[in-house]
Amino acid sequence: MNHSEPELQTILETFDYLLKTYPDETNSIYAYNNFLNLLLRIQTHALTPPISEMMTILKHEKPYVYQTIKEQGSYSFYLFNQTSFTSTPKEAKQKLTRIKLKINQSDQARRST
């Protein structure tokens, strides 16, 4: 099955970059706001964007940023309600890893043909 999802791959890479680069503080909120804007507009073909998983990880790893953005009301209730669908950050990370593997396998298969 073809899982070529360039937009999703970019979103996943950006999310990883944000988590590694931006601390859980006020100065990081702008970067996360921009990311959430991209996340809400992503267009995928075969794979569902892992919104609930990303929000679960954000809530766990950057609680101040998560809570501040939530309190600002900048994003729809839908986005923040997604955190209830993934029970643990570990499960969320595992699902993101599986999605990355599917995308990478598809990219490798395309290159080998």
N, C-alpha and C positions, 0 to 999 in steps of 0.2 A: 504494500500500500504506500502511496506517495504522501509524505508528510512534509513537503517543502513549504515552509512557513517563514519566509524572511522577516516579516514584521514581528512575528512572535519571537523569533530568535533574537532580534534586536531588543525587544522588550525584556527578555530574560537576561540578556547580557547587561543591559542598563540597570536592571534591578540588582544584580550581583555587584555591579560597580558602586551603586549608591550605598548598599549595605556595608561594603568594605571601606568606602571613602568618606562618607558623611556621618558624623557622630550624632548621637541622640540629643540634639540641642536646637535652640531657636534658629540659629544661622542655617540649619539644614532644611528647614521647612519649605523654603522656596524651591529647592531642588526636588523634593518629594512631591510638591504640588504639581510641578511640571511633569514629573513622571506619571502621576495619577491621571493627568489630562491625556497623556499618550495612551495609557492603559485603557481608558474608557472609550477610546476611538479606534482601537486596534481592529483590523480586518483579518480574519483567518479563513482558511479554506476547509481543512480537514480536522484540525485540533481545536478544542475549546480553550479560550484563554483562561489560564489558571488564576482568576481573580481572587477567589476565596483563599487559595493557598498563599498568594502573595500578601494579602491583607492579614492572614494569620501570622505569617513570618514577620511582617512589619510590626504588628501589635506586640509580638513577643520580643523582637530584637531592638526595636526603636519605640518603646512605649510612650515616651514624651512626644515624639513627632506624631505618632499615630493619634494620641489623644488630642493634641493641639489641632491637628487638621480636622479631626472629627468635630471638635467643639466649634471650629470656625464655620462649619456648615458649608464648606466650599464644594462639597461633592454630595451626590445623591445618597439618600438613606440606603439605597440598594447596595452601594459599594461597601459601606460599613456593616451592613447586615450579612454580607458574604462570610464574615469571619466565623459565623456559627456553623458553617457546613463542614469545616475541617476541624477535627477534634484536637489535634496536637500539632505543634510546630514540626515535630519529627516527621509526621505523616505528610505534612505540607511540603517539606523539603524533599521527601522521597518522590512525591508526585512530580515536582519540578524537575528532578533528576531524570525520571522516566520520560518526560516530555522532551527534555534536551537530547536524550539518547535517540528518541524517535526522529527528531529533526536531523541530528548528526548522521544517523544511518541512512536517511533519505538523501542527504547531501553526498555522502560517500557513494551510494548506489548510482546517483546521477553522474558523478565524475568518472566512474568506472565504465560507463556505457559509451 
